Amino acid sequence: MADLTDLGVAAIRDGVAKGLFTAVEVAEAFNANVAAAQAALNAFIVTTPDAAIEAAKATDARRAAGQPLGKMGGVPIGMKDLFATRGVQTTAASHILEGFEPEYESTVSQKLWDAGAGMLGKLNMDQFAMGSSNETSYFGNVISPWRRNDGGNAPLAPGGSSGGSSAAVSARLCPAATGTDTGGSIRQPAAFTGISGIKPTYGRCSRWGIVAFASSLDQAGPMARDVRDCAIMLEAMAGFDPKDATSLNLPVPEWEAGLNADLRGKKVGVPREYRMDGTDADVLASWDQGIEWLKDAGAEVIDISLPHTKYALPAYYIVAPAEASSNLARYDGVRYGLRDLPDGANLQEMYAATRAAGFGAEVKRRILIGTYVLSAGFYDAYYTQAQKVRTLISHDFRNAFAEVDVILAPTAPTAAFGLGDMVSDPLAMYLNDVFAVPASLAGLPAMSVPAGLNREGLPLGLQIVGKPFDEQGVLNAGLAIESRAGFAARPERWW
C-alpha cells in the first residue's frame, strides 16, 4: 500500500470507510510527518497530535458501530491559526495574542470536526493575515518545501498569508488545510506551492470565530492537493450561520457530485487588462497553455475587458487597511492577550506600549495607513473614493459575466520568490496580489490550480474566477485544467 501521507482527502475518506486502513493509522502517519518537518519548514505554530488521534479513534468507533463517518471522516487537517479553536492557542501569528486560548470554536472549524475531520495543529501564517510571503509572523518564517532546480538552496516563500497551510499540504504534512483569503491569501500561496485552493463567494463560509482583518473581504476556504479534495472540504466548511450577519442563507450545493470537466457550451473570458508589464514570461506562457486546455475541454474562449483592473490594487490597499485599523482597535491589553504596563503608566500609555510591543511592523504599517484614510480630513478623498472604485470593479465583472461563464487569468505575476527578496519594498510585495485582488473586492468565487513548472522547476498556478454563488462552475473549469495539466510534481524532500 502507498504511504498514507501520499493520499488526499477523497482517498483517505473512502479508504477509511472501506476499511482499507484505520483513521488512527492515517493520523499517526501525518503526525510523524509533522514532527519530522517542523524544525525545517516551521509550518505549524502549535501541533496537536493528541487531538488528531482522538478524532481518528472516534471515526474508527463510528465505523465499527456502522454509523455514518461524515464528509471528512478520518481526514486529519491543518487549521490556519486565524480560526478560534477551543482550548488551543489561537494567535493570528501575533505576539499580542500569544497564549490566548479561546473558550469557543469558530463555526468553520466546528463544521469540519462535525464532518469527521481531526486537527493536526495550528498553522503558521502572516501576522493577522497581512502579508504575501509568510515573513510577518511573530513565530518565524514558514519555509517553502520547494527549491529551485539550479542547485541553489535559497529558502523560498510559500506565499501568504496562508503560507503554513500551503507548505504543509505541499510537503505532505496534511492532506488539506483551511485558509483565509482577503486579497489572494488562499490562491497565491496555492500557486507558489503547486496545490489547489478556492476562495468561495463572500459569505459562503461563516466568519464567526475567525480573527478579523478586513471584514468586507475576509473569506475562509480549503487548500488541498486537487480540485475534488477542495470540493469535498468546501462542502463541509460552508453553510449559513446566524452568528455572522454577512453569512449567505443558501443551501450548500453538492459540489463533489457536480464535478464535470466537460466544458462544452461554456464560455471562458480572458481579460486583456491582466497582460501587465512585469508579469513573468513563464506565467504568460502558462496562461496561454491554460486557454488551449479549456478550448480542448469544449469551452469557447472570448477576449473580454475589465477596464478598472488597474485601480483594484490601490483601492484594496485603502479599504483593507481601513477595516484592519477598526478591527485591530480591540487589542488594547485590557481584556485578553498581551499587556505591557510600564511603571506609572496611565491607560493611554498602556495601550500604546501594548500595541507597540504586540504588533509587528507590517501590521503597524497597515493600521497607520487605515487610520490615516479614515481620518476626518481624508475620509472622502481616500476611503469613499476607494469604495466607489470597488463598485466600478464589481460592475466590470457583472458586465463580463453577461457574456462568459468563468474568467481565466494567472494567479500571481511570478513563481515563488526568495525569502527576504521583497521585505524592504512593501509596494513590490503588494504587487503579488495584483491578479487576486479584483475578485476579492467583488466578492466572487475564485480558485487557483497548478498549471505546471517554470524554467526553475517551481510551480505556477492558473486562476479561475466565477459568477457569484457559482463555485461549481469554478471547480469544473479547475478540474478541466487539472485533468489536462497532469500536474504530478512535488517537492523533493530535503527537510
C-alpha positions as CSV (number, residue, x, y, z in Angstrom):
1,M,0.0,0.0,0.0
2,A,1.2,3.5,-0.8
3,D,2.4,5.7,2.0
4,L,-0.8,7.0,3.7
5,T,0.6,10.6,3.7
6,D,0.6,10.5,-0.2
7,L,-3.2,10.2,-0.1
8,G,-5.6,13.1,-0.4
9,V,-8.9,13.8,1.2
10,A,-11.1,11.7,-1.0
11,A,-8.7,8.7,-0.9
12,I,-8.4,8.8,2.9
13,R,-12.1,9.3,3.5
14,D,-13.0,6.4,1.1
15,G,-10.2,4.2,2.4
16,V,-11.3,4.6,6.0
17,A,-14.9,4.0,5.1
18,K,-14.0,0.7,3.2
19,G,-11.7,-0.5,6.0
20,L,-8.5,-0.4,3.9
21,F,-6.8,1.3,6.8
22,T,-7.9,2.9,10.0
23,A,-8.3,6.6,10.8
24,V,-5.8,6.2,13.6
25,E,-3.2,4.8,11.2
26,V,-3.7,7.9,9.0
27,A,-3.4,10.3,11.9
28,E,-0.3,8.6,13.2
29,A,1.4,8.8,9.8
30,F,0.6,12.5,9.4
31,N,1.7,13.3,13.0
32,A,5.0,11.7,12.2
33,N,5.4,13.8,9.1
34,V,4.6,17.0,11.0
35,A,7.1,16.2,13.7
36,A,9.8,15.4,11.2
37,A,9.4,18.6,9.2
38,Q,8.6,21.2,11.8
39,A,12.2,22.3,12.6
40,A,12.9,22.8,8.9
41,L,9.7,24.2,7.5
42,N,8.1,25.9,10.6
43,A,4.7,25.3,9.1
44,F,2.9,25.0,12.5
45,I,2.7,27.3,15.4
46,V,1.2,24.6,17.7
47,T,0.9,20.9,16.9
48,T,-1.9,18.9,18.4
49,P,-1.1,15.2,17.7
50,D,-3.4,14.0,20.6
51,A,-6.4,15.8,19.1
52,A,-5.8,14.2,15.7
53,I,-5.6,10.7,17.3
54,E,-8.7,11.4,19.5
55,A,-10.7,12.4,16.4
56,A,-9.4,9.4,14.5
57,K,-10.4,7.0,17.3
58,A,-13.9,8.5,17.2
59,T,-14.2,7.9,13.5
60,D,-13.0,4.3,13.8
61,A,-15.5,3.7,16.6
62,R,-18.3,5.1,14.4
63,R,-17.3,2.8,11.6
64,A,-17.2,-0.2,13.9
65,A,-20.8,0.7,15.0
66,G,-22.0,1.1,11.5
67,Q,-22.6,4.8,11.8
68,P,-22.0,7.5,9.1
69,L,-18.5,8.8,9.1
70,G,-19.2,12.3,7.7
71,K,-17.9,14.1,4.6
72,M,-14.4,14.3,6.1
73,G,-14.5,11.1,8.2
74,G,-10.9,10.1,9.2
75,V,-9.2,13.0,7.5
76,P,-6.7,14.9,9.6
77,I,-6.2,18.6,8.6
78,G,-4.2,21.6,9.4
79,M,-6.0,24.7,10.8
80,K,-4.8,28.1,10.0
81,D,-4.1,30.0,13.2
82,L,-6.7,32.6,12.3
83,F,-9.5,30.2,13.4
84,A,-10.5,30.1,17.0
85,T,-10.1,26.6,18.4
86,R,-11.5,25.9,21.9
87,G,-8.7,25.4,24.4
88,V,-5.9,25.5,21.8
89,Q,-3.8,28.6,21.4
90,T,-5.0,31.0,18.7
91,T,-2.7,33.9,17.9
92,A,-3.1,35.1,14.3
93,A,0.7,34.7,14.4
94,S,1.0,37.8,16.5
95,H,2.7,38.4,19.8
96,I,-0.3,40.4,21.0
97,L,-2.3,37.2,21.1
98,E,0.4,34.8,22.3
99,G,-1.0,32.5,24.9
100,F,-4.7,33.2,24.1
101,E,-6.8,30.0,24.3
102,P,-10.4,30.7,23.2
103,E,-13.3,29.4,25.1
104,Y,-15.2,28.9,21.9
105,E,-14.8,27.2,18.5
106,S,-15.1,29.0,15.2
107,T,-18.1,28.0,13.1
108,V,-15.9,26.7,10.2
109,S,-13.7,24.6,12.4
110,Q,-16.7,23.2,14.3
111,K,-18.3,22.2,11.0
112,L,-15.1,20.4,10.0
113,W,-15.0,18.5,13.3
114,D,-18.7,17.6,12.9
115,A,-17.9,16.2,9.5
116,G,-15.3,13.8,11.0
117,A,-12.0,15.8,10.4
118,G,-9.3,15.9,13.1
119,M,-6.8,18.6,13.8
120,L,-3.0,18.1,13.4
121,G,-2.2,21.6,14.6
122,K,-2.5,25.4,14.1
123,L,-0.7,26.6,11.0
124,N,1.7,29.5,10.8
125,M,0.7,32.5,8.7
126,D,1.4,36.1,8.1
127,Q,0.6,38.2,11.2
128,F,-3.1,39.0,11.2
129,A,-3.2,37.7,7.6
130,M,-1.2,40.7,6.5
131,G,1.4,39.6,4.0
132,S,2.2,37.7,0.8
133,S,5.2,35.7,1.8
134,N,4.7,34.4,5.4
135,E,7.5,36.7,6.6
136,T,5.5,38.8,9.0
137,S,4.7,36.0,11.6
138,Y,5.9,36.6,15.1
139,F,6.7,32.9,15.2
140,G,9.2,33.0,12.4
141,N,9.1,32.5,8.6
142,V,7.5,29.5,7.0
143,I,9.9,27.9,4.5
144,S,8.5,26.5,1.3
145,P,9.3,22.8,0.7
146,W,10.2,23.7,-2.9
147,R,13.7,24.6,-4.1
148,R,14.9,25.9,-7.5
149,N,16.3,23.3,-9.8
150,D,19.6,25.3,-10.3
151,G,21.1,23.6,-7.3
152,G,20.8,26.6,-5.0
153,N,19.3,26.1,-1.6
154,A,18.0,29.6,-1.1
155,P,14.8,29.3,1.0
156,L,11.6,30.3,-0.9
157,A,8.4,32.0,0.2
158,P,5.4,29.7,0.4
159,G,3.1,32.6,-0.3
160,G,0.9,34.4,2.2
161,S,-0.9,34.9,4.3
162,S,-1.8,31.1,4.3
163,G,1.8,30.1,3.9
164,G,1.8,27.5,6.7
165,S,-1.3,25.9,5.0
166,S,0.3,25.8,1.6
167,A,3.6,24.5,2.8
168,A,2.0,21.8,4.9
169,V,-0.2,20.5,2.2
170,S,2.5,20.6,-0.4
171,A,5.0,18.8,1.9
172,R,2.5,16.0,2.8
173,L,2.2,17.2,6.4
174,C,-1.5,17.2,6.0
175,P,-3.9,16.2,3.1
176,A,-5.7,19.5,3.4
177,A,-5.8,22.7,5.4
178,T,-8.0,25.7,6.0
179,G,-7.0,29.1,4.6
180,T,-8.5,32.5,4.5
181,D,-8.5,34.9,1.5
182,T,-8.8,38.6,1.9
183,G,-6.9,39.7,-1.2
184,G,-5.5,36.4,-2.5
185,S,-4.2,34.6,0.6
186,I,-5.5,31.2,-0.4
187,R,-4.9,31.5,-4.1
188,Q,-1.4,32.9,-4.2
189,P,0.2,30.5,-1.7
190,A,-1.5,27.6,-3.5
191,A,0.1,28.7,-6.8
192,F,3.5,29.1,-5.1
193,T,3.5,25.5,-3.8
194,G,1.7,23.5,-6.5
195,I,-1.6,22.8,-4.8
196,S,-5.2,23.9,-5.3
197,G,-7.2,26.4,-3.2
198,I,-10.6,28.1,-3.6
199,K,-12.0,31.3,-2.2
200,P,-15.7,30.9,-2.3
201,T,-18.3,33.6,-2.8
202,Y,-18.1,36.2,0.1
203,G,-20.5,34.9,2.8
204,R,-20.4,31.2,1.7
205,C,-18.4,30.3,4.8
206,S,-19.0,31.9,8.2
207,R,-16.5,34.4,9.5
208,W,-17.6,33.9,13.1
209,G,-14.6,32.9,15.2
210,I,-12.1,33.9,12.6
211,V,-9.8,36.7,13.7
212,A,-10.8,39.7,11.6
213,F,-8.6,41.5,9.2
214,A,-10.9,43.3,6.7
215,S,-14.5,42.2,7.4
216,S,-15.9,43.0,4.0
217,L,-13.2,40.9,2.3
218,D,-12.3,38.1,4.6
219,Q,-13.4,34.6,3.4
220,A,-12.4,31.1,4.5
221,G,-11.8,28.3,2.1
222,P,-10.0,25.0,1.6
223,M,-6.5,24.3,0.4
224,A,-5.8,20.7,-0.8
225,R,-3.9,18.7,-3.4
226,D,-6.6,18.7,-6.1
227,V,-9.9,20.1,-7.1
228,R,-12.0,17.2,-5.9
229,D,-10.5,17.5,-2.4
230,C,-11.2,21.2,-2.3
231,A,-14.9,20.5,-3.3
232,I,-15.3,17.9,-0.5
233,M,-13.8,20.2,2.1
234,L,-15.7,23.2,1.0
235,E,-19.0,21.3,1.4
236,A,-18.0,20.6,5.0
237,M,-17.0,24.2,5.7
238,A,-19.8,26.1,4.0
239,G,-23.3,26.9,5.2
240,F,-25.5,29.6,6.8
241,D,-24.5,30.9,10.2
242,P,-26.9,33.2,12.1
243,K,-24.0,34.4,14.2
244,D,-22.5,36.0,11.1
245,A,-24.5,38.9,9.7
246,T,-22.8,38.5,6.3
247,S,-23.4,34.8,6.0
248,L,-25.3,33.6,2.9
249,N,-28.7,32.0,3.8
250,L,-28.4,29.5,0.9
251,P,-28.3,25.7,0.8
252,V,-24.8,24.2,0.3
253,P,-24.6,22.6,-3.1
254,E,-23.2,19.1,-3.6
255,W,-20.0,20.3,-5.3
256,E,-18.2,17.0,-5.3
257,A,-21.1,15.2,-7.0
258,G,-21.4,18.0,-9.6
259,L,-17.8,17.9,-10.7
260,N,-17.6,17.7,-14.5
261,A,-14.6,18.6,-16.7
262,D,-16.7,18.8,-19.9
263,L,-17.0,22.5,-20.7
264,R,-18.9,22.2,-23.9
265,G,-21.3,25.1,-24.2
266,K,-19.4,27.2,-21.7
267,K,-17.7,30.5,-22.4
268,V,-14.4,31.5,-20.8
269,G,-13.3,35.1,-20.7
270,V,-9.7,36.2,-21.0
271,P,-9.2,39.8,-19.6
272,R,-6.9,41.8,-21.8
273,E,-6.0,44.1,-18.8
274,Y,-4.3,41.2,-17.0
275,R,-1.5,41.1,-19.5
276,M,0.5,43.5,-17.4
277,D,4.1,44.7,-17.6
278,G,6.3,42.9,-15.2
279,T,4.5,39.6,-15.5
280,D,7.0,36.7,-15.8
281,A,7.2,35.2,-19.3
282,D,6.7,31.7,-17.9
283,V,3.5,32.9,-16.2
284,L,2.2,34.3,-19.5
285,A,3.1,31.1,-21.4
286,S,1.2,29.0,-18.8
287,W,-1.8,31.3,-19.2
288,D,-1.7,30.7,-23.0
289,Q,-1.5,27.0,-22.3
290,G,-4.5,27.2,-20.0
291,I,-6.5,28.8,-22.7
292,E,-5.7,25.9,-25.0
293,W,-6.7,23.4,-22.3
294,L,-10.1,25.0,-21.8
295,K,-10.7,25.0,-25.6
296,D,-9.8,21.3,-25.6
297,A,-12.4,20.8,-22.8
298,G,-15.0,22.3,-25.2
299,A,-15.2,25.9,-24.0
300,E,-15.4,28.9,-26.2
301,V,-12.7,31.5,-25.3
302,I,-13.7,35.1,-25.6
303,D,-11.5,38.2,-25.2
304,I,-13.0,40.5,-22.5
305,S,-12.3,43.8,-20.9
306,L,-12.2,44.6,-17.1
307,P,-11.3,48.3,-17.6
308,H,-10.9,49.3,-13.9
309,T,-8.4,46.5,-13.1
310,K,-5.5,48.9,-12.8
311,Y,-7.3,50.6,-9.9
312,A,-8.0,47.4,-7.9
313,L,-4.8,47.2,-6.0
314,P,-4.7,50.8,-4.8
315,A,-8.4,50.6,-3.9
316,Y,-7.7,47.3,-1.9
317,Y,-4.8,48.9,0.0
318,I,-7.1,51.6,1.2
319,V,-10.2,49.5,2.0
320,A,-8.4,46.6,3.7
321,P,-6.1,48.7,6.0
322,A,-9.1,50.9,6.9
323,E,-11.1,47.9,8.0
324,A,-8.0,46.5,9.8
325,S,-7.5,49.7,11.7
326,S,-11.0,49.4,13.0
327,N,-10.8,45.7,13.7
328,L,-7.5,45.7,15.5
329,A,-8.5,48.5,17.9
330,R,-9.9,45.7,20.2
331,Y,-6.3,44.6,21.0
332,D,-5.7,47.0,23.9
333,G,-4.1,45.0,26.7
334,V,-7.2,45.2,28.8
335,R,-9.4,42.1,28.1
336,Y,-7.1,39.4,26.7
337,G,-3.7,38.8,25.1
338,L,-0.5,40.8,25.8
339,R,-0.4,43.6,28.3
340,D,2.6,45.9,28.6
341,L,2.2,48.1,31.6
342,P,5.3,50.3,32.3
343,D,5.7,51.6,35.8
344,G,3.5,54.5,36.5
345,A,1.7,54.3,33.1
346,N,-1.8,55.5,32.6
347,L,-4.4,53.8,30.4
348,Q,-3.4,55.5,27.2
349,E,0.3,54.7,27.8
350,M,-0.6,51.1,28.5
351,Y,-2.5,51.0,25.1
352,A,0.5,52.5,23.3
353,A,3.1,50.2,25.0
354,T,1.0,47.0,24.5
355,R,0.4,47.7,20.8
356,A,4.0,48.8,20.2
357,A,5.3,45.5,21.7
358,G,2.5,43.3,20.3
359,F,2.0,44.3,16.7
360,G,4.7,43.6,14.0
361,A,6.0,46.2,11.6
362,E,3.6,45.3,8.7
363,V,0.6,45.3,11.0
364,K,1.6,48.7,12.3
365,R,2.1,50.0,8.8
366,R,-1.4,48.9,7.7
367,I,-3.0,50.3,10.9
368,L,-1.4,53.6,10.2
369,I,-2.5,53.7,6.6
370,G,-6.0,52.7,7.6
371,T,-6.3,55.2,10.4
372,Y,-5.0,57.9,8.0
373,V,-7.5,57.2,5.3
374,L,-10.4,57.1,7.8
375,S,-9.4,60.4,9.4
376,A,-11.7,63.4,9.1
377,G,-9.7,65.3,6.5
378,F,-9.1,62.4,4.2
379,Y,-12.1,60.0,4.5
380,D,-13.8,61.3,1.4
381,A,-10.6,61.7,-0.6
382,Y,-9.4,58.1,0.0
383,Y,-11.9,55.7,1.6
384,T,-15.0,57.0,-0.1
385,Q,-13.2,57.0,-3.5
386,A,-11.9,53.5,-3.0
387,Q,-15.4,52.2,-2.3
388,K,-16.6,53.9,-5.5
389,V,-13.7,52.2,-7.4
390,R,-14.7,48.9,-5.8
391,T,-18.3,49.3,-7.1
392,L,-16.9,50.0,-10.6
393,I,-14.8,46.8,-10.4
394,S,-17.9,44.8,-9.4
395,H,-19.7,46.4,-12.4
396,D,-16.8,45.3,-14.7
397,F,-17.2,41.7,-13.6
398,R,-21.0,41.9,-13.9
399,N,-20.7,43.1,-17.5
400,A,-18.2,40.4,-18.3
401,F,-20.4,37.6,-16.8
402,A,-23.2,38.7,-19.1
403,E,-21.0,37.3,-21.9
404,V,-19.0,34.5,-20.2
405,D,-19.4,31.8,-17.6
406,V,-15.9,32.0,-16.0
407,I,-12.7,34.1,-16.3
408,L,-9.2,32.7,-16.7
409,A,-6.1,34.5,-15.5
410,P,-2.8,33.9,-13.9
411,T,-2.9,33.6,-10.1
412,A,0.3,35.6,-9.4
413,P,2.7,37.6,-11.7
414,T,5.7,35.4,-10.8
415,A,6.6,32.0,-9.3
416,A,7.7,31.8,-5.6
417,F,10.5,34.3,-4.8
418,G,13.2,34.0,-2.2
419,L,12.6,34.9,1.4
420,G,14.0,38.3,2.1
421,D,13.8,39.4,-1.6
422,M,10.9,41.8,-1.1
423,V,10.8,42.6,2.6
424,S,12.4,46.0,2.1
425,D,10.0,47.1,-0.6
426,P,6.3,46.9,0.6
427,L,5.0,48.0,-2.8
428,A,6.8,45.2,-4.7
429,M,5.3,42.8,-2.1
430,Y,1.8,44.2,-2.6
431,L,2.1,43.7,-6.3
432,N,2.0,39.9,-5.7
433,D,-1.8,40.4,-5.2
434,V,-2.4,42.2,-8.5
435,F,-4.3,39.3,-10.1
436,A,-6.1,38.1,-7.0
437,V,-7.4,41.3,-5.5
438,P,-10.1,42.2,-8.1
439,A,-12.2,39.0,-7.4
440,S,-11.9,39.7,-3.6
441,L,-13.1,43.3,-4.0
442,A,-16.1,41.9,-5.9
443,G,-16.7,39.0,-3.5
444,L,-16.5,36.4,-6.3
445,P,-15.6,32.8,-6.1
446,A,-12.0,32.2,-7.4
447,M,-9.7,29.3,-7.5
448,S,-6.0,28.5,-8.2
449,V,-5.0,25.2,-9.7
450,P,-1.5,24.1,-10.6
451,A,-0.6,24.6,-14.3
452,G,3.0,23.3,-14.5
453,L,6.5,24.3,-13.6
454,N,8.6,27.3,-14.7
455,R,12.1,27.1,-16.1
456,E,13.5,27.0,-12.5
457,G,11.3,24.0,-11.6
458,L,8.9,26.0,-9.5
459,P,5.1,25.7,-9.6
460,L,2.8,28.1,-11.4
461,G,-0.9,28.5,-10.9
462,L,-3.9,29.4,-13.0
463,Q,-6.8,31.3,-11.6
464,I,-10.5,30.8,-12.4
465,V,-13.0,33.5,-11.4
466,G,-16.7,32.7,-11.4
467,K,-20.1,34.4,-11.0
468,P,-21.5,34.9,-7.6
469,F,-22.5,31.6,-6.0
470,D,-21.2,29.6,-8.9
471,E,-18.4,27.7,-7.1
472,Q,-19.5,24.7,-9.2
473,G,-18.5,26.4,-12.4
474,V,-15.2,27.5,-10.9
475,L,-14.5,23.9,-9.7
476,N,-15.4,22.4,-13.0
477,A,-13.1,24.7,-15.0
478,G,-10.4,24.0,-12.5
479,L,-11.0,20.3,-13.0
480,A,-10.7,20.7,-16.8
481,I,-7.3,22.3,-16.4
482,E,-6.2,19.8,-13.8
483,S,-7.1,16.8,-15.9
484,R,-5.1,18.3,-18.9
485,A,-2.2,19.7,-17.0
486,G,-1.5,16.3,-15.4
487,F,0.4,18.1,-12.6
488,A,2.2,15.4,-10.5
489,A,5.3,17.4,-9.5
490,R,6.1,17.5,-5.8
491,P,9.0,19.0,-3.8
492,E,12.0,16.7,-3.4
493,R,12.3,16.0,0.3
494,W,15.2,17.9,1.8
495,W,13.9,18.5,5.3
